Amino acid sequence: MNRSPTHHPGLCLLSRVAAAVFGGYLLASAWSVFSGAVFPGGAEAVLAGVQLSFVVYVAAAIWAFSPVPPRRVWAGLLLPAALLVVLAALLPRFGV
């Protein structure tokens, strides 16, 4: 039986914990930046975005331990975070 390091249960668990902690933080932070840039209201929009980011973080942590492969977990956290950051950077330039 050939056991590669990527199939080791301990590494899989470590990857999921890292995805929950760091990937969830990244996604929640990206949501806060996006909502502050998009929603009208200035400080109130930022505050609402920060409050909603706690919900995003919890959802990301739950997603990290869902029964899908760790690669899909990381992709499901990093791709939306990157998209939110890009949109937050580009939308104000277009007057949104």
N, C-alpha and C positions, 0 to 999 in steps of 0.2 A: 504494500500500500504506500503510495507516494503522498506525503503530507506536505504541502507547500506552506510557507509562513502566512499566506493570505487566508488560508482555511483554518488557522489555529483559532480555537474558540476564545482564548484570552485576548488575542489581537482583535478579533471581531468585536468583542465587548468593549475594549479600549477605544476602538474606532467609533463605536456608537456613543460612548460617553463623551468623547471629544467632539463629536458632531452635535450632541445635545448641548454641551456647554459653549463651545466656541462658534459652531455654525449657527446655533440658536441666537447667540449674542450678536453675531454679524447680521443675521436676518432682521432681528429686532432693531438694531441700530440703523440699518438701511431703511426700514419702515419709518423710523422716526425722522430721518433726513428727508425721505420722500414726502411724507405727510406735511412736514414743515414747509416744504417748497411748493406744494400743490394746493393745499387747502387754504382758503382765504381766512383772514382773521389775525394774522401776525402771531403774537405770543400765545393766544388761545389755541391756534392751530398747532403750534409746537407742543403745547401742553397736552392737547388731545392726542397727538401722535405719540408722545412719550407714554401716555397712559395706555393707549392701544398696543404699544409695543410689548407690554407685559403679556397680553393675550397671544401675540405673535410668538413670543419666547416660549410660552407654555405649549403652544401648538407645535413648535419646532422640536421641543424636547420629546413630546409624545411621538412625533413623526420619526425621530431618531431611533426609537425602540420599536417601531412597527416591524412586522415580519416581511421586510423587503431586504434585498442585498445592501450591504453598506455603501457600495458605489452609488446606488440609486438614492440612498439617504443623503449622501454628500451632494450629489447633483441636485436633489430636491431642495437643498438649503442654499447652496452657493449660486446656482443659476438665478433663482428669484432675487437674491440679494444683489447680484450684479446688475440685473435688469432694473431694480428699484433705484440703485445708485446712478445708473446711466440716465434713467428717466428724470431723476431729481436734478441732474446736472443739465440736461438738455431742455426740459420743458420751460423753465423760466426764460430761456433765450428766445423762445417762440411766443412769449407773452401769455403763457398759461398760468 
